[in-house]
């Protein structure tokens, strides 16, 4: 049985609502860690606290060298890239913006794909630009699962649309169905079809 160990989530415009709704649907006994990159203003604070109100999972703002723990949600700090290391820890970076964003969803997804390969799940939610498309393609390329919010249900559909164009998504779902799909996915075997 395949054990997915990391769920990487990216969102931009409308993302606070979308990520909150997704987290609220996840099982409190989730056997995977969740990492989140959400575009927001450099001075914005309090995202982890805002998300914590919607889930029984433990939500924290990621810190450099944090070890990933199952059932915990790690949020990229404002104005920092969040990267997943091969040893299951996190790193923060102030490297240049990617797709005009820091944190960049592509940076998070690509590092998550390289570290967790087929045990990684990527989720692209609402957003205005193309950040996350290349990263989701990397997750898919290395054997992970690619999930995209149906652009018709997104506050801004540009980011999900770009992700769909960049790779063959395993599923394209309305926001309110993604959490349930993830719950089922974590119970599936690798050989069973995801469609």
ZATIZA-460620 format. One line per field, with one value per residue (C-alpha): residue number from 1; y, z, x. Coordinates in steps of 0.05 Angstrom, whole numbers, plus 5000, padded with zeros to 4 digits. Example, Ala and Ser with C-alpha at 12.3 -4.5 7.8 and 13.67 -1.06 7.14 Angstrom:
2
seq: c(1;2)
north: c(4910;4979)
up: c(5156;5143)
east: c(5246;5273)
***
This chain:
195
seq: c(1;2;3;4;5;6;7;8;9;10;11;12;13;14;15;16;17;18;19;20;21;22;23;24;25;26;27;28;29;30;31;32;33;34;35;36;37;38;39;40;41;42;43;44;45;46;47;48;49;50;51;52;53;54;55;56;57;58;59;60;61;62;63;64;65;66;67;68;69;70;71;72;73;74;75;76;77;78;79;80;81;82;83;84;85;86;87;88;89;90;91;92;93;94;95;96;97;98;99;100;101;102;103;104;105;106;107;108;109;110;111;112;113;114;115;116;117;118;119;120;121;122;123;124;125;126;127;128;129;130;131;132;133;134;135;136;137;138;139;140;141;142;143;144;145;146;147;148;149;150;151;152;153;154;155;156;157;158;159;160;161;162;163;164;165;166;167;168;169;170;171;172;173;174;175;176;177;178;179;180;181;182;183;184;185;186;187;188;189;190;191;192;193;194;195)
north: c(5000;5068;5115;5187;5226;5299;5343;5407;5462;5526;5584;5658;5705;5678;5629;5642;5618;5560;5534;5542;5501;5447;5440;5437;5375;5337;5280;5303;5237;5252;5208;5259;5327;5388;5446;5509;5567;5624;5689;5749;5817;5817;5849;5802;5762;5715;5666;5604;5628;5644;5574;5540;5563;5517;5451;5403;5392;5431;5493;5530;5580;5541;5554;5537;5466;5445;5370;5351;5315;5277;5312;5380;5438;5483;5551;5589;5653;5718;5739;5673;5614;5548;5487;5414;5379;5306;5290;5310;5379;5448;5506;5580;5623;5696;5682;5722;5721;5668;5686;5752;5715;5698;5648;5615;5554;5528;5530;5492;5441;5427;5416;5373;5331;5321;5301;5257;5236;5186;5198;5271;5301;5370;5413;5477;5522;5590;5643;5698;5679;5615;5600;5526;5501;5481;5454;5411;5384;5365;5328;5290;5276;5243;5198;5240;5259;5324;5354;5419;5459;5464;5535;5546;5540;5584;5657;5667;5612;5632;5591;5526;5535;5543;5480;5440;5464;5446;5373;5317;5327;5263;5299;5367;5378;5432;5459;5424;5355;5359;5343;5281;5258;5266;5225;5169;5175;5164;5097;5073;5027;5051;5002;5026;5078;5148;5170)
up: c(5000;4980;5039;5018;5069;5045;5019;4987;4978;4939;4933;4917;4906;4948;4981;5054;5044;4999;5044;5106;5073;5050;5120;5152;5111;5129;5179;5247;5247;5180;5169;5127;5138;5101;5074;5049;5007;5004;4968;5013;5028;5057;5122;5132;5197;5233;5176;5218;5273;5222;5191;5259;5271;5215;5232;5287;5255;5288;5245;5254;5215;5188;5218;5188;5205;5230;5223;5186;5232;5209;5224;5226;5177;5162;5131;5093;5130;5095;5047;5053;5005;5040;5018;5036;5048;5032;5106;5121;5148;5124;5101;5091;5037;5018;4947;4890;4878;4831;4789;4827;4893;4957;4981;4914;4904;4849;4897;4950;4902;4866;4931;4958;4894;4897;4971;4972;4899;4893;4965;4951;4934;4904;4907;4867;4889;4869;4845;4795;4762;4739;4803;4820;4749;4740;4810;4802;4737;4775;4828;4773;4735;4797;4810;4858;4853;4821;4845;4817;4840;4784;4757;4753;4829;4843;4863;4810;4759;4726;4771;4767;4692;4685;4727;4683;4621;4650;4669;4667;4733;4767;4787;4777;4832;4863;4926;4972;4944;4950;5024;5016;4956;4997;5053;5004;4970;5034;5040;4969;4942;4890;4838;4842;4792;4820;4768)
east: c(5000;5027;5036;5032;5072;5068;5012;5036;4984;4990;4941;4940;4881;4823;4871;4855;4784;4804;4860;4815;4760;4809;4840;4772;4757;4820;4818;4847;4885;4917;4978;5015;5046;5018;5059;5026;5050;4999;5014;5003;5033;5104;5081;5021;5021;4974;4961;4975;4928;4873;4879;4881;4809;4786;4821;4839;4907;4964;4980;5045;5086;5146;5214;5281;5302;5233;5223;5159;5109;5048;4983;5016;5007;5067;5054;5107;5123;5108;5164;5203;5207;5192;5231;5226;5293;5308;5316;5244;5260;5242;5285;5270;5300;5300;5323;5293;5218;5192;5130;5132;5120;5156;5135;5133;5089;5136;5195;5156;5127;5192;5230;5173;5174;5249;5246;5184;5176;5118;5098;5080;5012;5007;4944;4936;4879;4852;4900;4915;4981;5017;5056;5049;5041;5114;5118;5057;5085;5149;5108;5072;5137;5168;5108;5067;4994;4970;4904;4876;4816;4764;4776;4701;4697;4758;4754;4808;4816;4881;4927;4887;4880;4956;4967;4919;4956;5024;5012;4961;4925;4901;4837;4804;4753;4710;4741;4691;4709;4785;4789;4745;4787;4851;4821;4806;4873;4912;4876;4887;4941;4989;4963;4891;4870;4861;4810)
***
